Amino acid sequence: MWPFDHYRKETKSKKLVKRLVTGLIIGGAIGSVVGKKLIDKHEEEMGDSEENSTD
């Protein structure tokens, strides 16, 4: 029904915004975990190379 078309469009856009925000939150959490593991690995390698270079 044409007088109520704008309500349906609002719900679609709200759903899109919710999905976008949810994706950003989940993506940020995954990126945080992966980044922390990479940094830990890098620090571990740097520690190993410093120990080897002082010998």
MODELLER restraints for C-alpha pairs under 7 A, 6 or more apart:
rsr = mdl.restraints
at = mdl.atoms
